[in-house]
Amino acid sequence: MALATLTVLPGYEIDNTQKRIHLYCKLQVAGTSYPAGGIPLDSVLLALPEITTNSGVKRTDIQSALGTGYIYQRIPSTGTMMILQVPPNGSLTTAAPLQQIPSNTNMQGIINDTIECHATFFRNA
């Protein structure tokens, strides 16, 4: 099984403020197997030629534009995007925390999702 990967789709926008770079983009997931711990994200974002920083990704806001119910979250310590869902024995009305999707999850719903991302970076001086 091919591990899931991320791609920044064409048509992304860059906004350079005095101290920060703002990236507005859509992410595409490919692959058939979700890797434990999440899909590499920081390396994909930092590979864009317009991202000129030495300090890495500072903040991200990642969400489904289609309302699929999956929760996308960047894990700063690993530079990955983790996909979370309501646990099978929980519900949105309980206090059960969200859990990472299992590696054997059918990735079709995620591959076909429109994932919007806003990331910020400190601009090189």
C-alpha positions as CSV (number, residue, x, y, z in Angstrom):
1,M,0.0,0.0,0.0
2,A,1.3,3.5,-0.9
3,L,1.5,5.8,2.1
4,A,-0.5,9.0,1.9
5,T,1.2,12.1,0.6
6,L,0.2,15.7,0.3
7,T,0.5,18.1,-2.6
8,V,-0.2,21.8,-2.8
9,L,-2.5,22.4,-5.8
10,P,-1.8,25.1,-8.4
11,G,-3.4,28.4,-7.9
12,Y,-2.2,29.1,-4.4
13,E,-1.7,32.6,-3.2
14,I,1.2,34.2,-1.3
15,D,0.9,37.4,0.7
16,N,4.1,39.0,2.0
17,T,3.6,41.3,5.0
18,Q,6.4,43.1,6.6
19,K,7.3,40.2,8.9
20,R,5.3,37.2,7.7
21,I,4.5,35.2,4.6
22,H,0.9,34.0,4.4
23,L,0.2,31.0,2.2
24,Y,-3.4,30.3,1.1
25,C,-3.7,27.0,-0.7
26,K,-5.6,23.8,-1.3
27,L,-4.0,20.5,-0.3
28,Q,-4.5,17.2,-2.1
29,V,-4.0,13.8,-0.4
30,A,-2.9,10.9,-2.5
31,G,-2.1,7.3,-1.5
32,T,-4.0,4.3,0.0
33,S,-2.6,4.0,3.5
34,Y,-2.6,6.6,6.3
35,P,0.8,6.7,8.1
36,A,0.6,6.6,11.9
37,G,1.4,10.0,13.3
38,G,0.2,11.9,10.2
39,I,1.1,12.8,6.7
40,P,4.3,15.0,6.2
41,L,3.1,18.6,5.8
42,D,5.9,21.1,6.7
43,S,8.3,19.7,4.1
44,V,5.6,20.1,1.4
45,L,4.9,23.7,2.3
46,L,8.5,24.7,2.7
47,A,9.3,23.3,-0.7
48,L,7.3,26.0,-2.4
49,P,9.7,28.5,-4.1
50,E,8.0,31.6,-2.6
51,I,8.4,30.5,1.0
52,T,11.7,32.1,2.0
53,T,12.1,31.3,5.6
54,N,14.7,29.8,7.9
55,S,12.4,29.4,10.8
56,G,9.8,26.9,9.5
57,V,6.1,26.9,9.6
58,K,4.7,29.1,12.4
59,R,0.9,28.5,12.2
60,T,-1.6,26.7,10.2
61,D,-5.4,26.6,9.8
62,I,-6.5,23.5,7.9
63,Q,-10.1,22.6,7.2
64,S,-12.4,20.7,4.9
65,A,-14.3,23.0,2.5
66,L,-16.8,20.2,1.8
67,G,-17.7,19.5,5.4
68,T,-16.6,15.9,5.4
69,G,-16.4,15.7,9.1
70,Y,-12.7,14.9,9.2
71,I,-10.6,17.3,11.4
72,Y,-7.2,18.2,9.9
73,Q,-4.5,19.4,12.4
74,R,-0.8,20.2,12.0
75,I,1.4,18.6,14.7
76,P,4.3,21.2,15.1
77,S,6.7,18.7,16.8
78,T,6.6,16.3,13.8
79,G,5.7,18.6,10.9
80,T,2.8,16.4,9.9
81,M,-0.9,16.8,9.3
82,M,-2.9,14.5,11.5
83,I,-6.4,13.5,10.5
84,L,-8.9,13.1,13.4
85,Q,-12.4,11.7,13.7
86,V,-15.0,11.1,16.4
87,P,-14.2,7.7,18.1
88,P,-16.4,4.8,17.2
89,N,-17.8,4.5,20.7
90,G,-18.2,8.3,21.3
91,S,-20.2,11.1,19.8
92,L,-20.1,14.8,19.4
93,T,-22.2,15.1,22.6
94,T,-19.8,13.2,24.8
95,A,-16.5,14.4,26.2
96,A,-14.5,11.7,24.3
97,P,-11.5,13.2,22.6
98,L,-11.1,12.9,18.9
99,Q,-8.9,10.1,17.7
100,Q,-6.5,9.7,14.8
101,I,-7.9,7.7,11.9
102,P,-6.5,4.2,11.7
103,S,-4.0,3.2,9.1
104,N,-6.5,0.8,7.4
105,T,-9.1,3.7,6.9
106,N,-10.6,3.8,3.4
107,M,-8.9,7.0,2.1
108,Q,-11.5,7.7,-0.6
109,G,-13.3,10.4,1.5
110,I,-10.1,12.1,2.3
111,I,-8.6,11.9,-1.3
112,N,-11.8,13.5,-2.7
113,D,-12.0,16.2,0.0
114,T,-11.2,19.8,-0.7
115,I,-8.7,20.7,2.1
116,E,-8.1,24.4,2.5
117,C,-4.9,25.6,4.3
118,H,-3.7,29.0,5.5
119,A,-0.1,28.8,6.8
120,T,2.1,31.6,8.1
121,F,5.9,31.8,8.1
122,F,8.4,34.4,9.4
123,R,10.0,36.1,6.4
124,N,13.7,36.1,6.1
125,A,15.2,39.5,6.9
